[in-house]
Amino acid sequence: MGAVVCDVTVSLDGFVAGPEQSREEPLGIGGERLHRWQFERPEDSPVERERIVAAGAFIMGRNMFGPVRGEWDEPWEGWWGPEPPYRAPVFVLTHHPREPVRLEGGTTFHFVTDGIEQALRRAREAAGEEDVAICGGAQTIDQFLRAGLLDELRLHVAPLVLGGGERLFSRTPHLAARPVSSRTTPLATHVTYRFDV
């Protein structure tokens, strides 16, 4: 069985998305700047970029999947268009049932209504020996941290301050982590922690 891992880009003040997230601003105001390291200078971080989508299955919160709230009363299929980057099963945490959404390239979104443990069980079955990746957002990552279900956290720290938005670690108790690696590039510092302390 693989590990449960999480890659997330975070601002210096701890936000993974800026304020006022909306359909027009899915990462909140200023949130797109967090990910400059992936798109403006991808040659600086090829290993980190590859690891983000290298898992055998993924778990994300409903807010990361899209802006639709309540019942699924519109045919939303995610932010990524007809061919998302995951190319594997993705389990979306939600309170509202929905049939799976199959898209090009091997990505199928499954909607899980019975909590993170059930989502993780299903993701592990789908991933086999490969890792399961927790994609986000902040509330979903914090749930896995609180439950002690995350093995490895890979923070990509962007050198900017957002001043508000979705903060990581705001809903977690005291955590002890072991630093494994750290590497700095012009647009991000990549730090890996493990929770086997």
Rosetta blueprint (number, residue, H / E / L):
1 M L
2 G L
3 A L
4 V E
5 V E
6 C E
7 D E
8 V E
9 T E
10 V E
11 S L
12 L L
13 D L
14 G L
15 F E
16 V E
17 A E
18 G L
19 P L
20 E L
21 Q L
22 S L
23 R L
24 E L
25 E L
26 P L
27 L L
28 G L
29 I L
30 G L
31 G H
32 E H
33 R H
34 L H
35 H H
36 R H
37 W H
38 Q H
39 F H
40 E L
41 R L
42 P H
43 E H
44 D H
45 S L
46 P H
47 V H
48 E H
49 R H
50 E H
51 R H
52 I H
53 V L
54 A L
55 A L
56 G L
57 A E
58 F E
59 I E
60 M E
61 G E
62 R H
63 N H
64 M H
65 F H
66 G L
67 P L
68 V L
69 R L
70 G L
71 E L
72 W L
73 D L
74 E L
75 P L
76 W L
77 E L
78 G L
79 W L
80 W L
81 G L
82 P L
83 E L
84 P L
85 P L
86 Y L
87 R L
88 A L
89 P E
90 V E
91 F E
92 V E
93 L E
94 T L
95 H L
96 H L
97 P L
98 R L
99 E L
100 P L
101 V E
102 R E
103 L L
104 E H
105 G H
106 G H
107 T L
108 T E
109 F E
110 H E
111 F E
112 V E
113 T L
114 D L
115 G L
116 I H
117 E H
118 Q H
119 A H
120 L H
121 R H
122 R H
123 A H
124 R H
125 E H
126 A H
127 A H
128 G L
129 E L
130 E L
131 D L
132 V E
133 A E
134 I E
135 C E
136 G E
137 G L
138 A H
139 Q H
140 T H
141 I H
142 D H
143 Q H
144 F H
145 L H
146 R H
147 A L
148 G L
149 L L
150 L L
151 D L
152 E E
153 L E
154 R E
155 L E
156 H E
157 V E
158 A L
159 P L
160 L L
161 V L
162 L L
163 G L
164 G L
165 G L
166 E E
167 R E
168 L L
169 F L
170 S L
171 R L
172 T L
173 P L
174 H L
175 L L
176 A L
177 A L
178 R E
179 P E
180 V E
181 S E
182 S E
183 R E
184 T E
185 T E
186 P L
187 L L
188 A E
189 T E
190 H E
191 V E
192 T E
193 Y E
194 R E
195 F L
196 D L
197 V L
